[in-house]
Amino acid sequence: MPSDEVAALVAAESTTCGSDGLWSEAVGKGEIRCLQRVGDMLLSGSTNVRAWDLRTGINTHSVAMKSRTSVKDMAAQQTEERTSVWCAHSDGRVSEIVVDIASSEPRLDRQFAAHRSTVSTILVTPSLEIWTGSSHGTIRCWSIDEIASAPAARTTKLGCPFYEPAPTVELEWQGSRGSDVRCLLSVDSEGTVWSGSSGKGGTHV
């Protein structure tokens, strides 16, 4: 396999291809940084976002992103009205990809400015909050409802509205910008969000 290609092995509950009925191989150009499952579809994040049929391993759709950027992390949001996957980008943006369950087709719906550095991790809570962590050690929280109700600052070259909302929470990880926030975890029963960093230890808010 060429060095600029990465193979993702996809396990499905049932499939009609392959003698073992378990695995299929999907190959995409660029480094795959993150995966998110929505029904029978798998989304992979690289320089763009690709959708794969878990039953066949076929790349069914691709969603273009801003050039010279990459997707670092993904988080799913599912409500009765909407199924979305939120993507964290290396240029400080966050994108929402809306998934049409009937057609299994993803589309880029909106973007907003989250950080001045790479958004290294992202989390969506059941209360419809987006938590993001950056490579400069900042943690921010955003209200999805407030983003939706705010006027768009402009339209991007990709044709989607772009927002510049103010975060509802902004923290410095242990007061240091030298720590890359690597992961976030929501404990819904406690109403807390835990974070892990390239520095020592962890914290919750």
Buried (B, 14 or more C-beta within 10 A) or exposed (E): EEEEEBEBEBEBEEBEEEEEEEEBEBEBEBEBBBEBBBEBBBBBBBBBBBBBBBBBBEBBBBBEBBEEBBBBBBBBBBEEEEBBBBBBBBBBBBBBBBBEEEEBBBEBBBBBBBBEBBBBBBBBBEEBBBBBBBBBBBBBBBBBEBBEEBEBEEEBEBEBBBBEBEBEEEBEBBEEEEBBBBBBBBEEEEEEBBBBBEBEEEBEE
